[in-house]
């Protein structure tokens, strides 16, 4: 039996810190905004309820920009640039302080939304993840669009996704159509889509290597792919030269380093016969209750509470749908999980018969981080 071709996605939130700030200050949408100021950059509320914002031209110090909106980037301002230098390029840009608590909260929300559809992901930081879609049901473009929609529904923010056979190519592709982009690429597309790009687009080729390659007349990834192996070895050493040659050809065997158990716990069951949401309501209600009770036992045994509960359904045509609910307080008991699962089911089409029902707990944390939410059982399944 042939091995299933890999489908690896790289998801990158668009101008993440700046976009989170725009959720709080929507009046700044469409304006050049820079994130990186200190306490002096906090907006000041005016008597009429509006805010007075600091301007980049008024900044004095040695700070650097954390990130900027795309409107600010169009003026030449970018991450890691000194703010005094940036002030000369965009003096009228709005300056806001960093708010890591808000960024971490939104980060947890977007990752939980992704996990509700594709639980196997590798956390690469506050605003990006790799996702293994190889064994997730669904056509690639439709699946990626569902992930983008789930992220937007959970956070109000957009993200860009690249889907290719490996992490290296997906990292490149997630940046090709920003913001709110989606790029799907196979090995056959490399000559047309990847080779014309500058070598700096490959994650792992830094400024010094870029300059060194340029001195050899190698500016694009295509030129790097065609470069003489001996030439590369003479200037970069055997190990790095071999990696450069492989990367330029789109070769990357690294696995998505998931730690699924620590990110989510789930219970599901496949029915002996297809069940109807209404005609078999009593049976399904009993199954859902049992799944939630077993999931609660798993959480308690492993020492977790959960902030996000998801349900998963597989219809009689093998289509899979899932819905999730992020809660204001973590849950651990079966009644609270059941209540959240029923809320999720209210957003699921239930015209077709069902082959499988599952419940997942994600956004896990140790108990005691917050007061646990205990909700009494109420209502009937699929009511």
N, C-alpha and C positions, 0 to 999 in steps of 0.2 A: 504494500500500500504506500502511495506517495505521501510525502510529508506535506501538511497543510502550509501553504505560503503564508509568511508572516505579514501581519498588518499592524504596524507600530505608528502611533500618533504622538505628536508633540503638541501640547496645548500651551499657549502663551497668552496671558491676559494682556489686553491692550492698554499701554501707558498706565499700569495698574495703580500706583499711588495717586497719580493725578486724577484718574477716573473715579477712584473712591472719594476724593475730595469734591469732585463735581456732583456726586450724589448728595453731599451735604450742602453745597453751594451751587445749585443748578443755574443761578444767574450768571455764572462764569463760563457756561458752555459757549464754545466758539471763540473764546478769547485765549491769548497766550498766557499760560499759567505755569509757574515754576515751583517745584516742591523742594524745600531744603533750608528754609529759614529757621531761626530760633524763636524764642519766646516773643521777641519784638515783632515777629511777623504774624501773630495771632490776629484774625479779623476783629474789629471792634464794632459792636452793635450800636447803631444810631438810635435816637429817640423815636424815629418813625419805623423802626423794626428792620431797616436795611443794614448792610454791613459796609464798613470802610476797610478796604483792603490795602495792605502794604504794596509798594511798587518796587520792582527790582532796582530801579535807579537810586533808591534811598538806602540800599544795603551797603554796609561797611564791615569788612571782615575778611577772613580767609576761607570761608565755607565753600563747599562745592555743591552742585546741583544733584539731588537724588534722582529726580526724573522731571519730565516736562510734558505738557500736552502737545499734540501734534501741531497745533497752531504755533506754539513756541518753537518747536523743532524746525518749522518752516523758516524761521528767522535765524537759524544757525545755532540755536541753543540746544544742548544735549546733556545727558547724564554724565557725571564725573567732571564736568566743566567748572572751573572756578566761577563763582558768582559775580565777582568784580568784572571778569572778562565778559560774562554773559550780559551784564548790565549795559555794556557798550553796544551789544548787538540788539538787545531788546529792552531798552530802558523802561518802557511802559508795561512790561509784563507783570502780571499779578504774582506776588510772592506769598507762599503759604508755608507754615511749619510742617514737619513730618508728624504723623500720628500713627505710630506703629500698632497701637491697640486696635484701631479701626481696621488697619490693613490685615492684621492677623485674623480678625473676626471674619472679614469677607473672604480671606483665603480659605478658612475652614469651610465656609459655605459653598464655595465653588468646587472644592474637592469632594465634598459630600454629594453634590449634585452629579458630578462625574461618576462617583462610585456607585450611585444608584442605577447606572446604565452599564458601566464597565468597571468592575471592582478592582481589576488588576492594574494598578498604576504605580509609578515610581515618583516619589516626591522629590523635586529638584529645587525647591525653594518656595518662597512665599507666593510667587506668581506664575509658576510653570511646573508642568508634570509631563512625564511620558506615560502613555496608555497602551496596554497590549490588547488590541482588538481582534487578535487572531481567532479566538474561539467565541467571540460575541456574535450572536445571530444578527443578520441584517446586511443589506447592501452598504458598501463603504460610505458613499456620499450621504445616503439617508441617515446612517448611523452617526456620522460626524455632525450632521446638521442637528440631530436630536441632542447630542451632547452640547452643542453651542446654544441651543434653545433652553436646555436645562440650566446651563450656567447663567444665562441671561435672566431666566425666571427666578433663580435663587438669589441673584445679586444685583440685577439691573445693569450689569456690565457686559461688554462684548469681549470675545477672545478670538484668537486666530489659531487655526489648527492645520498642521501638515500631516498627511497620512502617506506612508511609504513602506517599503519592506524592512527598514531599519531606523535606528535612533539617529544616526548621523544625517541621513537624508531628510528625515522628518524635522529635525532641528532647523535645517536650512529652509525647508518649505514653509514652516509656520511663519516665517518672516517675509515671504515673497509677496503676499497680498494684504498686508496689514493696512489699516485696522479692519477687524471683523472679517478676516480672510479665511478661505478654505482651499488648500492646494492638495491634490491627490496625484501621486506620481509613482510610476513603475520604473524598473531598471531600463526599459526601452526608451524612457523619456529623458534619461540623463544627458545624452549629447545635446538635445535641443534646449532643455530647461536649466541644467546645472552647469555644463561646461562653459557657457558664456559669462558666468558670474566670476567676480574677483575671488582670489584664493582666500581672502580674509573671511569670506562667508562660511568657510569650514570651521566648525567649532574645534579649537585645538591648534589653529594657526594664528599666532599672535602678531603684534606689530613688528617685532624683530625678525621673525621668520618671513613675514610679508616683504619687508625691505630686502632681506637677503635673497628671496626668490626674484624680486623685481630686478636686482642687480644681475641676475642670471637670465633676464629677459622673460621671466615667467610671471605673468600678471593674472591670468585667468585659470580657472580650475581645469579647463580643457587643455591649456598649455602644460599644466602640471601633470595631467594624465598622459600626455605625449612625451614628457621629458625623459631623457636617458637615465636609466637606473644608476649607472655609474656616476653620472654627474651629481645626482642627488646625494649619493652615498659619500662622495668626496667632500661635499659641503655641509652635510647634516649628520653624517654618521649612519651606520647600517640600520639601526633600529628605527630612528625617526624617519629616515628616507623610505624604508619599507612601508611605514604607516602613511606617509604622504602619498605614495603611489597608490595604495589601497583606497585611501579616503577620496582621492580624486576620481577614482572609478566607482565610487559609491559602495564600497565594500565595508561592512561593519557587522560583526557577529555578536555584539554585546546583547545580552538579554535585558529585558525590563526588570529591574530589581525590585520586585514587589514584596511586601510583607503583609499579605492579605489578612492574616489572623489578627494582627494588631490594629488593622484599619476597620474591619467589619466582621460581624458574626451573623450567620444566616441559618435559617431552617426552611426547607421546602419539601413538598411531596408531589409525586406524580400519581394521578388517579388511575384506577384500574379501568374505568370507563369515563368518557367525556361527560362533564357535569354542566348543567344549565344554571346560570346565576339565579334565576327565580324559581324554576321548578325544583331545583335541588338546594334551595336556600338553607334548609335545616342541616343538611350534610356539610355544606360549605362552611356554615357558621361554626359547627363543631370542629372542623378541621382547622379553621383559622384560629379559634380559641386555643386549641392544643398546640399549634405552631408557636403562638405568642407565649404560652406558658413555658414551653421547652426553650424558647429563645431567652426568656427571662432567667431560667435556670442556668443556661450557658453563660450569660452575662455575670450572674452572681458567682458562679464557680470560677470564672476567669478574672474576676475582680474589676469589672468595668461597669460604667453607666453609659448611656447613649443619648446623644442629642438629635439624631436623625433616624427615623424609621422609614423603611421602604417596603413596598409590596411588589411582587413580580408575578405576572400571569403569562402562561403560554396557552394560546387558543388551539382549537382543533385543526387549524391550518398551519400550526407550528410557529406562527408569529408570536414574538415576545414583546410585552409592554411592561413598563415599571413606572411607579410614581413614588415620590418621597415627600416627607414632611419634616422640616427642621423645627425643633421645639424650643420654646424659651427657657425651659429647664430640662436637665437630663432625666431620663426614665430608666427604671430597672425592673419594675414589677410587671407581671403579665397583664393586669388590667389597663395600665397606662399604655403599654405597647399595643394592646388590642384596640384601644380607643384611637391611637394615632394611625394604626393600619386601616381602620374603617374610614377615617378621614381621607386617606390616600385612595381608597377604593371608590370614593364618590367622584373621583376624577378619571375613572377608567371606563372605556366603552365595554359594555357587558352584553352585547347582542349575540356573540358567538359562544359556543360551548367551550369549556375550559379543560385543559389536559394537566395543568400544573399550577400550583399556588405556592408562593414563597414569601417569607418575611425576613428582612435584613435590618440589623442595627449597625449603624456606622457613626462617625464622629465620636469615637470612643474616648473616654477619659476615666481616671480613677474616681471612685466615689468620694463624696465630700467636697468636691470642687464647687458645688452649688446645692441648694436645697432640691431634693428629688421631687419630681412631679408625680403625684399619685392621683389617678383619675378613676372613678368608679365605672364599672362596665355599664354601657348604656346603648340603647338602640339595637337594631338587628342588622346582620350582615346584608349588604346590597340593598338596604331599604331605600 
